[in-house]
Amino acid sequence: MTIGEKLKELRKIADKTVAKVAEDSGILPARVSFYEMDKGIPTIPILQKLAKGLDCTIFDIIDEPLGRKKDKCIHSEICPFYQKKFLHAETK
């Protein structure tokens, strides 16, 4: 899942419009749409603002293992996102 897809998913979960996320985060609505459409990658300060507008944390936005192939992260031995998301699921 891309950052844009995750932003859109979190916005829908929060039941907010692009305009409301923009208002709550202090970012222009066009910029929120820009990131949701994956036309750019937000910087850390922008991620902080978006997280505030979505009532979540930066980690909720970027909590996706990088380098994942199918269901296994190629960095599974050291990747905290893999361990958090997938190892806990395997123990259930």
C-alpha positions in Angstrom: 0.0 0.0 0.0 1.3 3.4 -0.9 1.3 6.4 1.4 -1.4 8.0 -0.7 -3.6 4.9 -0.5 -3.0 4.8 3.3 -3.9 8.5 3.7 -7.1 8.0 1.8 -7.9 4.9 3.8 -7.3 6.7 7.1 -9.4 9.7 5.9 -12.3 7.4 5.2 -11.9 5.6 8.5 -12.0 9.0 10.2 -15.1 9.8 8.1 -13.6 13.1 7.0 -13.6 14.9 3.7 -10.4 16.2 2.1 -11.5 19.7 3.0 -11.9 18.7 6.7 -8.5 16.9 6.8 -7.0 20.0 5.3 -8.7 22.3 7.8 -7.7 20.2 10.8 -4.1 19.8 9.6 -3.4 23.3 8.3 -2.6 22.1 4.8 -4.4 23.2 1.6 -7.0 20.8 0.3 -5.2 20.6 -3.0 -2.1 19.4 -1.2 -4.0 16.7 0.7 -5.4 15.4 -2.6 -1.9 15.7 -4.1 -0.5 13.3 -1.5 -3.5 11.0 -1.7 -3.0 10.6 -5.4 0.7 9.7 -4.9 1.9 12.6 -6.9 4.5 13.3 -4.2 5.9 12.0 -0.9 5.1 14.1 2.1 8.0 15.3 4.3 8.1 14.4 8.0 6.7 17.8 9.0 3.8 17.4 6.5 3.2 13.8 7.8 2.9 15.3 11.3 0.3 17.8 10.1 -1.6 15.1 8.1 -1.6 12.8 11.2 -3.0 15.6 13.3 -5.7 16.2 10.7 -6.5 12.4 10.5 -6.5 12.0 14.3 -3.7 9.4 14.1 0.1 9.1 14.3 2.7 9.2 11.6 3.2 5.5 12.3 -0.4 4.8 11.3 0.4 6.4 8.0 3.7 4.7 7.3 3.3 1.4 9.1 3.9 -0.7 6.0 7.0 -2.8 5.7 9.3 -1.7 3.0 10.7 -4.3 0.6 7.9 -6.7 1.3 7.6 -9.6 -1.1 4.2 -11.4 -0.8 3.7 -11.9 2.9 7.4 -11.9 4.0 9.5 -8.8 4.5 13.0 -9.1 3.0 14.2 -7.4 6.1 12.1 -9.5 8.5 15.0 -10.1 10.9 15.4 -6.4 11.7 12.2 -4.7 10.4 10.2 -3.5 13.4 7.1 -3.0 11.2 7.2 -6.6 10.0 7.7 -7.9 13.6 4.8 -5.7 14.9 2.3 -6.4 12.1 3.1 -9.9 11.0 4.7 -11.8 13.8 1.9 -10.9 16.2 -0.6 -12.2 13.6 1.3 -15.5 13.4 1.1 -16.1 17.1 -2.7 -15.8 17.3 
